[in-house]
Amino acid sequence: MMRTKTNRKRDTVRKVLRMVNRLEPGYLPLMTVTKMLAAVHPFWVLWFGSRILDMLLEQYEMEAIMKCVLVGTLFGGGTVILRWWLESLLGVKRRVLTEKIFQVLSEKSLRMDYEVLEKNETLE
């Protein structure tokens, strides 16, 4: 009993993913990359910060420390800008996808209404 319920849920998720991919092909990969960048970004910032502290404790030359600070700042800023750009693209794709889904639902409801009307006319 439980297994069939899980299988039905899994099938429903697959159907939804296929429909989203059919209606807006680049949406799912773009969303995946954006969410991965958002998840990994704090760890990159922490790693660069700990690297700089380690270099200070080990008394590296100031030039090497400043290079690490520069790379960390550029890398962190670059990922933030990249994420902002990807999220703005994702927002546009999300609006387009919503409009397409609304259009598909409207067409199906009109088709169902038409079929109901045809059945009622033939019965009378």
C-alpha positions as CSV (number, residue, x, y, z in Angstrom):
1,M,0.0,0.0,0.0
2,M,2.7,2.5,1.0
3,R,4.8,1.6,-2.0
4,T,2.2,2.4,-4.5
5,K,1.5,5.7,-2.9
6,T,5.2,6.6,-3.1
7,N,5.3,5.4,-6.7
8,R,2.3,7.6,-7.6
9,K,4.0,10.6,-5.9
10,R,7.2,9.9,-7.8
11,D,5.4,9.6,-11.1
12,T,3.6,12.9,-10.4
13,V,6.9,14.6,-9.7
14,R,8.3,13.2,-12.9
15,K,5.3,14.4,-14.9
16,V,5.6,17.9,-13.5
17,L,9.3,18.1,-14.2
18,R,8.8,16.9,-17.7
19,M,6.0,19.5,-18.2
20,V,8.2,22.3,-16.8
21,N,11.1,21.2,-19.0
22,R,8.8,21.0,-22.1
23,L,7.3,24.4,-21.5
24,E,10.5,26.3,-20.5
25,P,13.6,24.1,-21.4
26,G,16.3,26.1,-19.6
27,Y,14.4,26.7,-16.4
28,L,15.4,23.6,-14.4
29,P,19.2,23.7,-15.1
30,L,19.3,27.5,-14.5
31,M,17.5,27.0,-11.2
32,T,19.8,24.2,-10.2
33,V,23.0,26.2,-10.9
34,T,21.6,29.3,-9.1
35,K,20.7,27.3,-6.0
36,M,24.0,25.5,-6.0
37,L,25.9,28.8,-6.1
38,A,23.7,30.1,-3.3
39,A,24.5,27.0,-1.2
40,V,28.2,27.0,-1.8
41,H,28.9,30.7,-1.5
42,P,29.1,30.9,2.3
43,F,31.6,28.0,2.4
44,W,33.8,29.8,-0.1
45,V,33.8,33.0,1.9
46,L,34.6,31.0,5.1
47,W,37.4,29.1,3.4
48,F,39.0,32.3,2.1
49,G,38.6,34.0,5.5
50,S,40.2,31.0,7.3
51,R,43.0,30.9,4.7
52,I,43.8,34.6,5.3
53,L,43.8,34.0,9.1
54,D,46.1,31.0,8.7
55,M,48.5,33.1,6.5
56,L,48.5,35.8,9.2
57,L,49.3,33.3,12.0
58,E,52.0,31.6,9.9
59,Q,53.5,35.1,9.3
60,Y,53.4,35.0,5.5
61,E,54.7,38.0,3.6
62,M,52.2,40.8,3.4
63,E,52.2,40.7,-0.4
64,A,51.0,37.0,-0.4
65,I,48.3,37.8,2.2
66,M,47.1,40.8,0.1
67,K,47.0,38.6,-3.0
68,C,44.8,36.1,-1.1
69,V,42.6,38.9,0.1
70,L,42.2,40.2,-3.4
71,V,41.5,36.8,-4.9
72,G,38.9,36.1,-2.1
73,T,37.2,39.5,-2.6
74,L,37.1,39.2,-6.4
75,F,35.9,35.6,-6.2
76,G,33.2,36.3,-3.6
77,G,32.1,39.5,-5.4
78,G,32.1,37.7,-8.8
79,T,29.9,34.9,-7.4
80,V,27.5,37.4,-5.9
81,I,27.2,39.2,-9.2
82,L,26.9,36.0,-11.2
83,R,24.1,34.8,-8.8
84,W,22.3,38.1,-9.1
85,W,22.4,37.9,-12.9
86,L,21.2,34.2,-12.9
87,E,18.4,35.0,-10.4
88,S,17.2,37.8,-12.6
89,L,17.1,35.4,-15.6
90,L,15.4,32.9,-13.4
91,G,12.7,35.4,-12.5
92,V,12.0,36.2,-16.2
93,K,11.9,32.5,-17.0
94,R,9.6,31.9,-14.0
95,R,7.1,34.5,-15.2
96,V,7.2,33.1,-18.8
97,L,6.6,29.6,-17.3
98,T,3.7,30.8,-15.2
99,E,2.1,32.4,-18.2
100,K,2.6,29.2,-20.3
101,I,1.1,27.1,-17.5
102,F,-1.9,29.4,-17.2
103,Q,-2.4,29.2,-21.0
104,V,-2.3,25.4,-21.0
105,L,-4.8,25.3,-18.1
106,S,-7.1,27.8,-19.8
107,E,-7.0,25.8,-23.0
108,K,-7.8,22.6,-21.2
109,S,-10.7,24.1,-19.2
110,L,-12.1,25.6,-22.4
111,R,-11.9,22.2,-24.1
112,M,-13.6,20.5,-21.1
113,D,-16.4,23.2,-21.1
114,Y,-16.9,22.7,-24.9
115,E,-17.1,18.9,-24.4
116,V,-19.7,19.4,-21.6
117,L,-21.7,21.7,-23.9
118,E,-21.6,19.2,-26.7
119,K,-22.8,16.4,-24.4
120,N,-25.7,18.5,-23.1
121,E,-26.8,19.5,-26.6
122,T,-26.8,15.9,-27.8
123,L,-28.9,14.8,-24.8
124,E,-31.6,17.3,-25.4
